[in-house]
Amino acid sequence: MRSTPVFVCSLHDEIRAGDRSIVLVRIDEFELSPDGAPLVFHRSGYHTLAR
């Protein structure tokens, strides 16, 4: 069985890097959800993983 991690985060810092920003977050809460399907952010969109 796969579990999906769930993170609750808050902004720690934002660093300008040219025309982009590097965002650092603080993980405030974490849990594993056995019901969720994992997501991957790739090529500007979210996709589910193949099982």
PyMOL commands that set and color helices and strands:
alter all, ss='L'
color gray80, all
select strands_A, chain A and resi 4-17+20-33+39-42+45-48
alter strands_A, ss='S'
color yellow, strands_A
deselect
rebuild
show_as cartoon
